[in-house]
Amino acid sequence: MLEKILQTTEFIKNRTNGFVPEIGVTLGSGLGDLADDMNVEYAISYADIPNFPVSTVQGHAGQLLFGTIGGKKIVAMQGRFHHYEGYSTSEITLPIRVMKYLGVRFLILSNASGGVNPNFSVSDIMIITDHINLLPNPLIGKNDDRIGTRFPDMGEAYNRKLIALADDVAKKNGIKVQHGVYVGDTGPSYETPSEYEFYRIIGGDVVGMSTTPETIVARHCGLPVFAVSVVSDLGGKNLHCVVTHEEVINAVANATPNLSLIIKEMIRRSDEIVF
């Protein structure tokens, strides 16, 4: 695997004239417009990058962006990959490892998710404090000790310092944020009412089809992680509703201005964090 990582990293460095990003960002469903706040210097289609999968989902542009936000150098995935597209979880997380080898200090992940906490509302922003992973673990298989330890600790999957910074940004800008546990499952079908109830029983606040494999791989290779969900719909036995991908995109669009502000300010103030 390390050989693939290094091959991909070298290709990207050559295409970006040695651009060294400080922060990695992954933009989920409907959140690609956050890239509008970025001063983009280089854009590479996933299809052109060796060993990268190709995103096939509406709302995922499918390119790697390099540029600046708030004076900080950023690499941003405008669209991610999913297990339900037919890729293994080790394949969909390769870009996270590549970001590490490109030089990023920490990772910001975003996603759209279904709300299972009855106190949540559509378009709420939820800072992820922990997760329950129901996807195949991306670390299954032979471990390469050059990349990370065989048994990485997940006691602080989501970095407390980054969460505190996000909370401070939200408070100073009058933005309401929720906190909670993200459940990662396979998709692509949306959850049944009983599944929504099950996820709530086991401790989940939202459920989605990504993020947990990326977080596991990031922690495996030593990257601190901050992750945030936009609640795109609500489900459960007492909520009989039909969920469509278009509705998910619309719900995310309503939250995008506030989420964008939080992420931009976190990036601008990132020097305050010492890991």
N, C-alpha and C positions, 0 to 999 in steps of 0.2 A: 504493500500500500504506500509506503514512504516514497517509493520510486514514482508512483503516479502523482503523488502530491508535489514532489519536486519538479516533475516534468510540467505539470500544470502551472505551478508557481513561476517557473522560468519563462514559459510562454507569455504569461500575463505581464511579468516585469519587462519583457522585450516590447510588448505592445503599448506599455504605458511609460516608457522611458525611465524605468526604475522607480516609479511612484511608490512611496512607502506610506500606507495608510496607518492611522493611529487607532481608528475605531471601525468595527464592522457592523453593518446594519442589514437586517433581512426584513423586507416589506411583504406582508401577506396580502390576502384577498382584498382588493379594493383600496389598498394602502399605498399603491405605487405612486400616487400623486405627491406623496411626501418628497419624492425626488425633485419636484418643482422648486423646493427650497434649497436645493443643492447647486453650487456652482460647478457644473460638470466639466471636467477636462478630458476624460476618456470614457467611451462607452463600447463595450464588447458584447456581442450577441452570444448567448449561451451556446448556440449551435457552432460557433467558431472556436470554442475553448476545448482543448483536449481533455477527455475524461469527464466532462460535464454532461449531466443529463439535459434534457430540453423540457421546459415547462409547457404544459398543454392546456392549462386552465384559464378560462376567461377571467380577466382582472389581474393576470400575472404577465407583465410585459416580456419577461425573459431576457434580461440583459444585466451585465455587471457594470456598475457605474463607479467612476473614480473622480473625486473632486473635493470641494471644501464646504463646510458648514461652520459658521462662527469662527473661522480661522483655523479649524481643525481638519486634517486630511481624513477623508472617509472613503471606504469601499462599501457600496450598497448593492445588495441583490434586489433588483426590481422584479419581484416574482420568485417563488421558491418551488421546490419539487416535493412531491408527496408519494407515500408508499402506494396509495390507491392508483397512481398512474402506471404502476407495474414495476417500479424501481424498488430495490431492496433499501432498507433503512441505512445501510452502509454507503450505498450509492448516493442517496439524497443528501447525506451529510458531508460528502467530500468537500463541497465549497467551504464549509466551516473550518475544516483542517487547512485548506489552502489560505484562508484569511489569516489563520495563525502564522503560517509560514511567510505570508506577505508582511507581517509585522504588527498586526493589530493588538492593542492592549486589552480590549474587552469587546463584548458582543451585545448588540441590542436586537431583540427579536420582537416582531409584532404579528398579530393574527386576528382573524375574525372568529368568533366562537359562539356557541349556543349557551344561553344562560340557564342554569339549573337552580340557582339560588333565588328563592321567591322574592327576595328584597332587591333584586336587580331589575333594571329597565333596559329596553332596547336602546342602543347607542351609548350605554355606560362604558366608561374606560376602567378596566380592571388590571391593576398591577399584580403580576403573578408572584406569589410568595413561596409556592411549592407546586409539585405536580404529582399526578398518578399516571404512570406510563402503561398503556395497554397495547402499544405497538411493539413489534419485535425489537429487541434491544440491538442497536447498531454495533455494539461491541462484541456480539456473538461471533465466535471464530477465533482464529489464531491472533494473539496480541503481539504487537510490535512495541517492545519496551522503549524504543527510541522515540516513539510518539507519546506514550503515556503508560501508566501502570495497569496491570491486569485487572485490579479491583479498585476503581476510583471511588472516592468518598462522595456521596451525594447529600451529605447533611446540610449543606448550604448551596443547593443547586442554583438559587437566585441570590445574587450578591446583596447583602444587607446595606452596604454603603451606597450602592447604586439606587436601591429602593428608597433610602432616606433622601438622596438627592432629588429623585423624582417627586417624592412627597413635598419637599420644600419648594420645588418649582411650581407644583400644582397649587399649593397653599398661597404662594405669593401672587399667583395670577388668577385666584378665585375659581379654580377648576376642580370640580368634584371628581374624585377617583375612588374606586372600590379596591379592595384587596381580596385575594382568594387563591384557591387551588384550581389548577388547570388539569383536566383529564384529557389525555391524548389517546384517541382511538383511530381505527383504520379508515373509516368512511368507505366509499364515497356517499353511501346513502345517509341521509339525515337520520337522527335517532328516533326511535319509537317513544311514545309516552312512558312506557315501562322502563326503557333504557335511561331516559332522562331521570326518572325516579331513582333507579339503581345508582346512577352516578352521584346523585345527591346523597344517598344513603352511605356510600363509601367515602364521602368527604369532599366531593367536587363542588365547585361553584360555577364553572363553565366547562364546556366540552368542545374539542376541536380535533382537526385531522393532521396536526403538524406539531412543531415546536419541541416536544419532548425528546425526539431523537437528536435534534440539533443541540439542545441543552446538554444531553448526556455526552455527546462527542466533544462539545466545548469544554466541559469540565474534565474530560479524559485528557485533553491536551493542555489543560491549565488556563483556559480563558474564563475570566469572570463573566457572568451573564446577567443582563436585565431583560425582562420580557413583559409584554403588555398585551392584553386582549381587548378587543372591542366587542361588546355583546351585540350580536346581530339578530338574535331571535330568542324567544323564551319557550321552554317546553316542559311538559309534565302531564300527568294524568288528568289534571283539571284544566289544562289549556289545550283546546282542540284547534290547532292552526296548521295551515299548509305552508311549509318553508320552501322558498325558491332561492336560487343563487342570486337572482336579480334583487330580491329583497335584502339579502345579505349585503350586497354591494351598496345599496341605498342606505342601509343602516350605518354602515361604516363611513360613508361619505358625510353623514351628519356629525360624526365624531372626529373626523380628520383634522379640522382646524385646531382643536384643543390638543389632540394627540401630537400633531406636528409641532405645536409650540413647546410641549413638554420635552419631546425628543431633541429639538433644536437647542433648548436651553440646557439640557443635560450635556449635550455635546460641547456647547460653548463653555460650560463650567467644569468640564471633565478633569481639568488639571487639579481641582480640589480633592480628587479621589486618589489616595495612595493605597495600592493593593499589597 
